[in-house]
Amino acid sequence: MKKTLWFLALVFLIAAPAPSRAQTLDAAEQLQQRFIEVAKKVGPAVVSISTETTQRVTVRRSPFGDGDDSPFLEFDDDLFERFFRDFYGDAPRREFKQRGLGTGVIIDAEGLILTNEHVVHGADKVTVTLPDGREFKGQIKGADPRSDLAVIKIDAKNLPSADLGQSDPAQAGQWAIAVGNPFGWAVGGTEPTITVGVVSALHRSLQLGGDARDYSDLIQTDAAINPGNSGGPLVNLEGQVIGINVAIFSTTGGYQGIGFAIPVDAAKRILGDLIQGKQILYGWLGVSVQDITEELKAHLGLPSQDGVIVVRRMENSPAEKGGLKDGDVILSVGGQRVKNVREMLRSVARMTVGEMAPMTVIRSGKEIQLSVEIGERPQEGSELHGEKSWRGLTVSDLTPEMARQLDVGQDRAVVVSNVEADSPAEQAGLQVGEPLFEINRQPVRSVKEFAEVASKAEGNALVKTSRGYFVLHE
């Protein structure tokens, strides 16, 4: 019987007429026409954004030169400034204008524009140029560094606006069209550029911007995205926005076929607050968790690798108040099953501060139910219950007992009390429980010193622990 069915199927395939050249050309022309229609529909709603930021540095004429012909010395280092001030008095501060370019998409006919926060970050002046060449002064209504999203308002009426679609239904392999203004006006003209590709993957993560930004659930696309495209829309064949282009992965600084966009559903969740200029609050539990490996599954006798293990619970955190303990295996949060750390962090971040989250937990081999009130995620660099957080690394002062156990003088170091998943600290390989001695060769003998030294660290930072030196990326 099986042989007969295979034979009939083969006969059908051989007998089925292949698409004619005319049919193939017709399908290609229809697809091409769809791209053209999307460009006409979305293009008028995509704008160029130029920014101006004032930078101030101390300027001195070199004491080794000859009068007014002496070369300028420019620096922001407090040590050098104090040295020269003691001998030569106060020096003037010189202002420099730093300019930036990006893209935005009009989401309301009355002049509301959605873009990336990093496009307008710290800007003193924002100028928006429409595709028809008209220029407007932009006002930043709201900005959120963690999501890297911002809303700008211009004084204009009856503008074409883009249709915000849905990103959750997006699938790898579907067509994706990126619209933006790569390289500003270097290519001439104010109309946006259209590039075509597919959604390459979903739920991608990037380690950019440290703890200040959360790039943990991005859409990956091979539609060409270049510098200047940031803030522009990624749309589907219906011309609906499914993402906001945010970054590229490149070894040269140019397009290499790997671009990323923030899912539009994530943007829509906070859009109303951004428009009203409200601070965006993110849910927080106060636990350090890790994925379940095959080895851990077998050792703990778990039914599967789904879920996450609580490695450490912070003191006075929502997790502690809700009854979570170190070693608990969290299977679900807010009624949603969690398979790994990424899914759990996304679930908690989507919840409202103050919301009660039911949890299913395995403790000592038994499944129990808990209810935890979601807290507000602390800001980067904030101090928590005698601890200090920086780049995903939390430290606390050494107690006498800790100092004895670690064989370290109590006034010589701080101890790593938490390492956040997917943070620069975790990427560098830092571990909970190890003493930390230095940041950028500066001693950190207390949480207070750690806070002072960490606040001055820019770019990549060199950290010394009992196991050696580690580089924490910004």
JOTA-V810207 format. One record per pair of residues at least 4 apart in sequence whose C-alpha atoms are under 7 Angstrom apart, sorted by the first residue. I is the first residue (numbers start at 1). GAP is how many residues later the second one is. D is the distance in Angstrom with one decimal. If there is no record, write none. Layout:
i	gap	d
I	GAP	D
I	GAP	D
This chain:
i	gap	d
1	4	6.4
2	4	6.2
3	4	6.1
4	4	6.2
5	4	6.1
6	4	6.2
7	4	6.2
8	4	6.1
9	4	6.3
10	4	6.2
11	4	5.9
12	4	5.8
19	4	6.0
19	5	6.5
20	4	6.3
21	4	6.1
22	4	6.0
23	4	6.3
24	4	6.3
25	4	6.0
26	4	6.2
27	4	6.3
28	4	6.1
29	4	6.0
30	4	6.3
31	4	6.5
32	4	6.4
33	4	6.2
34	4	6.2
34	203	6.8
35	4	6.2
36	4	6.3
37	4	6.1
38	4	5.9
38	199	6.7
38	200	6.9
38	201	5.0
39	4	5.2
39	155	6.8
41	198	6.7
42	4	6.8
42	120	5.9
42	197	6.3
43	149	6.2
44	87	6.0
44	116	6.2
45	60	5.7
45	61	5.1
45	115	5.3
45	116	5.0
45	117	5.8
46	58	5.8
46	59	4.5
46	60	6.3
46	134	6.7
46	146	6.6
46	186	6.9
47	56	5.8
47	57	5.2
47	58	6.1
47	81	6.6
47	82	5.8
47	83	5.0
47	84	6.2
48	54	6.1
48	55	4.8
48	56	6.4
48	80	5.8
48	81	5.1
48	82	6.6
48	133	6.3
49	52	5.7
49	53	5.0
49	54	5.4
49	55	6.6
49	77	6.9
49	78	5.8
49	79	4.7
49	80	6.5
50	50	5.6
50	51	4.6
50	52	6.4
50	76	5.9
50	77	5.2
50	78	6.5
51	48	5.5
51	49	5.0
51	50	6.4
51	69	6.5
51	72	5.9
51	74	5.6
51	75	4.6
51	76	6.3
52	45	6.3
52	46	5.6
52	47	4.6
52	48	6.5
52	71	5.6
52	72	5.8
52	73	5.1
52	74	6.6
53	44	5.7
53	45	5.0
53	46	6.3
53	69	6.4
53	70	4.7
53	71	5.1
53	72	6.9
54	41	6.4
54	42	5.7
54	43	4.8
54	44	6.2
54	70	6.8
55	40	5.6
55	41	5.0
55	42	6.2
55	43	6.9
56	37	6.1
56	38	5.4
56	39	4.5
56	40	6.3
57	17	6.5
57	18	6.2
57	19	6.0
57	36	5.4
57	37	5.4
57	38	6.6
58	16	5.8
58	17	5.8
58	18	6.3
58	33	6.5
58	34	6.0
58	35	4.4
58	36	6.0
59	13	6.4
59	14	5.7
59	15	4.8
59	32	6.3
59	33	5.9
59	34	5.9
59	35	6.1
60	12	5.6
60	13	5.2
60	14	6.6
60	31	5.9
61	9	5.6
61	10	5.7
61	11	4.5
61	12	5.9
62	8	5.5
62	9	5.6
62	10	5.9
62	11	6.1
65	4	6.8
65	5	4.2
65	6	6.7
66	4	5.2
77	4	6.3
78	4	6.1
79	4	6.3
80	4	6.3
81	4	5.9
82	4	6.2
83	4	6.9
84	4	5.7
85	4	4.3
85	5	5.3
101	83	6.0
101	127	5.6
102	17	5.8
102	79	7.0
102	126	4.4
102	127	6.0
102	128	5.5
102	129	6.4
103	12	6.6
103	77	5.8
103	78	6.0
103	125	6.3
103	126	5.7
103	127	5.7
103	128	4.8
103	129	4.9
104	9	6.0
104	10	5.6
104	11	4.6
104	127	4.9
104	128	5.0
105	8	5.3
105	9	5.4
105	10	6.6
105	57	7.0
105	127	5.9
105	128	6.4
106	5	6.6
106	6	5.8
106	7	4.3
106	8	6.4
106	55	4.9
106	56	6.1
107	5	5.8
107	6	5.7
107	7	6.7
107	54	5.0
107	55	5.5
108	4	5.2
108	53	5.5
109	48	6.1
109	49	4.9
109	50	4.4
109	51	5.9
109	52	5.8
110	46	6.0
110	47	4.8
110	48	6.2
110	49	6.5
111	42	5.5
111	43	5.0
111	44	6.3
111	45	5.5
111	46	6.5
111	48	6.7
112	39	6.7
112	40	5.8
112	41	4.7
112	42	6.7
113	38	5.5
113	39	5.0
113	40	6.2
114	36	6.0
114	37	4.7
114	38	6.5
115	34	5.9
115	35	5.4
115	36	6.3
115	116	4.1
115	117	6.7
116	32	5.2
116	33	4.4
116	34	5.5
116	114	6.5
116	115	4.7
116	130	6.8
117	4	5.7
117	26	5.8
117	27	6.3
117	28	5.9
117	31	4.6
117	32	4.6
117	33	4.8
118	30	6.3
126	11	6.1
126	12	5.0
126	13	7.0
127	8	6.8
127	9	5.8
127	10	4.8
127	11	5.4
128	7	5.6
128	8	5.2
128	9	6.2
128	10	6.0
129	4	6.0
129	5	5.7
129	6	4.4
129	7	6.5
130	4	5.4
130	5	6.4
131	59	5.0
131	60	4.5
131	61	6.9
132	58	6.9
133	57	6.0
136	18	6.2
137	17	6.2
138	14	6.0
138	15	5.6
138	16	5.0
139	13	5.4
139	14	5.1
139	15	6.5
140	11	6.1
140	12	4.5
140	13	6.4
141	10	5.6
141	11	5.5
141	12	6.4
141	133	6.8
141	134	5.7
141	135	6.9
141	136	5.4
142	8	5.6
142	9	5.4
142	132	4.4
142	133	5.8
142	134	6.9
142	135	4.3
142	136	6.8
143	6	6.0
143	7	4.1
143	8	6.5
143	131	6.2
144	4	5.8
144	5	5.6
144	6	6.2
144	136	6.6
145	4	6.8
145	67	6.2
145	68	5.8
146	66	5.3
146	67	3.9
146	68	5.2
147	66	6.1
147	67	5.8
148	65	6.4
150	124	6.8
151	123	6.3
151	124	6.2
163	77	5.1
163	78	6.1
164	76	5.7
164	77	4.8
164	78	6.9
165	75	4.9
165	76	5.2
165	77	5.6
166	76	5.5
166	98	6.4
166	99	5.9
167	75	4.8
167	76	6.8
167	96	5.5
167	97	5.7
167	98	5.6
168	97	6.9
171	28	6.8
172	27	4.9
172	28	5.3
172	29	5.1
172	30	6.8
173	25	5.5
173	26	5.3
173	27	6.1
174	24	5.3
174	25	5.6
175	22	5.9
175	23	4.3
175	24	6.4
175	61	6.3
175	62	6.6
176	20	6.1
176	21	5.2
176	22	4.6
176	23	5.8
176	47	6.7
176	58	6.5
176	59	5.8
176	60	5.2
177	17	6.8
177	18	5.7
177	19	4.6
177	20	6.2
177	46	6.3
177	57	5.6
177	58	5.2
177	59	6.3
178	16	5.9
178	17	5.3
178	18	6.4
178	45	6.0
178	55	6.1
178	56	4.5
178	57	6.4
179	13	6.3
179	14	5.7
179	15	4.9
179	16	6.6
179	53	5.8
179	54	5.7
179	55	6.5
180	12	5.1
180	13	5.4
180	14	7.0
180	49	4.8
180	52	5.0
181	11	5.1
181	12	5.9
181	47	5.5
181	48	5.3
182	44	5.4
182	45	5.4
182	46	4.2
182	47	4.9
183	44	5.7
183	45	5.0
184	44	5.8
185	4	6.3
185	5	6.8
195	28	5.6
195	29	5.7
196	27	4.9
197	24	6.8
197	25	5.3
197	26	4.0
198	23	5.8
198	24	6.0
198	25	6.4
199	21	6.0
199	22	4.5
199	23	6.9
200	20	5.3
200	21	4.7
200	22	6.3
201	18	6.3
201	19	5.0
201	20	6.9
202	16	6.3
202	17	4.8
202	18	6.0
203	13	6.9
203	14	4.3
203	15	5.1
203	16	6.2
204	12	6.2
204	13	5.3
204	14	4.8
204	15	6.4
204	16	6.7
205	10	5.5
205	11	4.1
205	12	5.8
205	13	6.3
206	9	5.3
206	10	6.4
209	4	5.5
209	265	5.9
210	181	5.5
210	213	6.7
210	214	6.2
210	264	5.2
211	169	6.4
211	180	5.2
211	181	6.1
211	212	6.7
212	168	6.2
218	42	6.1
218	43	5.6
218	44	5.2
218	45	6.3
219	41	5.5
219	42	5.1
219	43	6.4
219	44	6.4
220	38	6.7
220	39	5.6
220	40	4.6
220	41	6.6
221	37	6.1
221	38	5.2
221	39	6.1
222	35	4.6
222	36	5.3
222	37	6.1
223	34	6.9
224	31	6.3
224	33	6.3
225	4	5.9
225	23	6.7
225	30	6.3
225	34	5.9
226	28	6.1
226	29	5.6
229	16	6.8
230	15	5.3
230	16	4.9
230	17	6.6
231	13	5.6
231	14	5.4
231	15	6.1
232	12	5.7
232	13	5.4
233	8	5.9
233	10	5.8
233	11	4.7
233	12	5.9
234	7	5.7
234	8	5.8
234	9	4.9
234	10	5.8
234	11	6.2
235	4	5.5
235	5	5.2
235	6	4.3
235	7	5.3
235	8	6.9
236	4	5.6
236	5	6.7
236	6	6.7
241	23	6.9
242	21	6.1
242	22	5.1
243	18	5.2
243	19	5.1
243	20	4.4
243	21	4.5
244	17	5.0
244	18	5.0
244	19	6.7
244	20	6.6
245	15	5.9
245	16	4.0
245	17	6.3
246	14	5.9
246	15	5.2
246	16	6.5
247	12	5.9
247	13	5.3
247	14	7.0
248	10	5.9
248	11	4.3
248	12	6.0
249	9	5.6
249	10	6.3
250	4	6.2
250	5	6.6
250	6	5.9
263	4	6.7
264	4	6.1
265	4	6.4
267	4	5.9
270	4	6.3
271	4	6.2
272	4	6.4
273	4	6.1
273	5	5.0
273	7	6.9
274	4	5.9
281	72	6.9
281	95	6.3
282	67	5.2
282	71	6.8
282	94	5.8
282	95	5.3
283	65	5.4
283	66	4.5
283	67	6.7
283	68	5.7
283	69	6.1
283	70	5.4
283	91	5.7
283	92	5.7
283	93	5.2
283	94	5.5
284	64	6.4
284	65	6.8
284	90	5.8
284	91	5.0
284	92	5.4
284	93	4.6
285	32	6.7
285	33	5.2
285	34	5.2
285	89	6.1
285	90	6.2
286	27	6.3
286	28	5.5
286	31	5.2
286	32	6.2
286	33	5.8
287	23	6.6
287	25	5.7
287	26	4.5
287	27	6.0
287	32	6.6
288	22	6.0
288	23	5.4
288	24	5.1
288	25	6.5
288	130	6.5
288	131	6.9
288	132	6.2
289	19	6.1
289	20	5.3
289	21	4.5
289	22	5.2
289	52	6.8
290	18	5.5
290	19	5.4
290	20	6.8
290	21	6.8
290	51	6.1
291	17	5.0
291	18	6.5
291	49	5.4
291	50	5.8
292	4	6.0
292	5	6.4
292	13	5.3
292	15	6.8
292	16	5.9
292	17	6.8
293	4	6.1
293	12	6.5
294	4	6.3
294	11	6.7
295	4	6.2
296	4	5.9
297	4	5.8
297	5	5.0
297	7	6.6
297	8	6.0
298	4	6.6
306	25	6.9
306	32	6.7
306	33	4.2
306	34	6.4
307	22	6.4
307	23	5.4
307	24	4.5
307	31	5.3
307	32	4.7
307	33	5.5
308	21	5.5
308	22	5.4
308	23	6.9
308	32	5.7
308	33	6.1
309	18	6.0
309	19	5.8
309	20	4.5
309	21	6.3
310	16	5.2
310	17	5.2
310	18	5.4
310	19	6.3
311	15	5.5
311	16	6.1
312	14	5.3
313	6	6.6
313	7	6.5
313	12	6.6
313	13	6.1
314	6	6.9
315	5	6.5
316	4	6.1
316	5	6.7
317	4	6.3
318	4	6.0
318	54	6.5
318	55	6.1
318	56	6.3
318	57	5.9
319	4	6.3
319	5	5.3
319	53	6.5
320	4	5.6
322	48	7.0
322	49	6.1
322	50	4.5
322	51	6.8
324	4	6.9
328	33	6.3
328	34	5.9
328	35	5.2
329	32	5.4
329	33	5.0
329	34	6.7
330	30	6.1
330	31	4.6
330	32	6.6
331	6	5.9
331	7	5.8
331	29	5.4
331	30	5.7
332	4	5.2
332	5	4.1
332	6	5.3
332	27	5.4
332	28	5.2
333	4	6.5
333	24	6.3
333	25	6.1
333	26	4.8
333	27	7.0
334	23	4.6
334	24	5.0
334	25	6.3
335	23	6.6
338	5	5.6
338	6	5.5
339	4	6.4
340	4	6.4
341	4	6.1
342	4	6.2
343	4	6.1
344	4	6.2
345	4	6.0
346	4	6.3
347	4	6.7
351	4	6.9
353	21	5.2
353	22	5.3
353	23	5.6
354	19	5.7
354	20	5.2
354	21	6.1
355	18	5.6
355	19	5.5
356	15	6.2
356	16	5.6
356	17	4.3
356	18	6.2
357	14	5.4
357	15	5.2
357	16	6.0
357	17	6.7
358	12	5.8
358	13	4.3
358	14	6.4
359	10	5.7
359	11	5.1
359	12	5.9
360	7	6.9
360	8	6.0
360	9	4.9
360	10	6.5
361	6	5.6
361	7	5.3
361	8	6.2
362	4	5.3
362	5	4.4
362	6	6.1
363	4	6.4
378	4	6.3
380	9	6.8
380	10	6.4
381	7	6.8
381	8	5.2
381	9	5.2
382	6	6.4
382	7	6.1
383	4	5.5
383	5	4.6
383	6	6.4
384	4	6.1
386	10	6.4
387	7	6.5
387	8	5.6
387	9	4.6
387	60	6.5
388	6	5.3
388	7	5.4
388	8	6.6
388	59	6.3
388	63	6.6
389	4	5.5
389	5	4.2
389	6	6.7
390	4	6.4
391	32	6.5
391	33	5.8
391	34	6.2
392	27	5.7
392	28	4.9
392	31	5.0
392	32	6.2
392	33	5.5
393	25	6.1
393	26	4.9
393	27	6.6
393	32	5.5
394	22	6.0
394	23	5.5
394	24	4.9
394	25	6.4
395	19	6.2
395	20	5.4
395	21	4.4
395	22	5.0
395	23	6.9
395	52	6.9
396	18	5.8
396	19	5.5
396	20	6.7
396	21	6.2
396	51	5.9
397	17	5.0
397	18	6.3
397	49	5.6
397	50	5.7
398	4	5.8
398	5	6.0
398	12	5.7
398	16	5.6
398	17	6.0
399	4	6.1
399	11	6.8
400	4	6.3
400	10	6.2
401	4	6.3
402	4	6.1
403	4	5.7
403	5	5.0
403	6	5.9
403	7	5.3
404	4	6.6
408	4	6.9
411	34	5.4
412	25	6.8
412	33	4.8
413	22	6.0
413	23	5.5
413	24	4.8
413	31	5.9
413	32	4.2
413	33	6.4
414	21	5.6
414	22	5.4
414	23	6.8
414	30	6.8
414	31	5.8
414	32	5.6
414	33	6.7
415	18	6.0
415	19	5.7
415	20	4.3
415	21	5.8
416	15	6.9
416	16	5.1
416	17	5.2
416	18	5.6
416	19	6.2
416	20	6.7
417	15	5.4
417	16	6.0
418	14	5.5
419	6	6.3
419	7	6.0
419	12	6.8
419	13	6.4
420	6	6.6
421	5	6.3
422	4	6.2
422	5	6.8
423	4	6.2
424	4	6.1
424	48	5.6
424	49	5.7
425	4	6.5
425	5	5.8
425	47	6.0
426	4	5.8
428	42	6.0
428	43	6.0
428	44	5.8
434	31	6.8
434	32	6.6
435	30	5.7
435	31	5.9
436	28	6.0
436	29	4.3
436	30	6.7
437	6	5.8
437	7	5.5
437	8	6.8
437	27	5.6
437	28	5.6
438	4	5.2
438	5	4.5
438	6	5.4
438	25	5.6
438	26	5.0
439	4	6.7
439	14	6.8
439	22	6.7
439	23	5.7
439	24	4.6
439	25	6.5
440	21	5.9
440	22	4.8
440	23	6.3
444	5	5.1
444	6	5.0
445	4	6.3
446	4	6.1
447	4	6.1
448	4	6.4
449	4	6.1
450	4	5.8
451	4	6.0
452	4	6.8
453	4	6.6
457	4	6.5
459	14	6.7
459	15	5.1
460	11	6.4
460	12	5.6
460	13	4.5
460	14	5.3
461	10	5.6
461	11	5.1
461	12	6.5
462	7	6.7
462	8	5.8
462	9	4.7
462	10	6.4
463	6	5.6
463	7	5.1
463	8	6.1
464	4	5.5
464	5	4.4
464	6	6.3
465	4	6.4
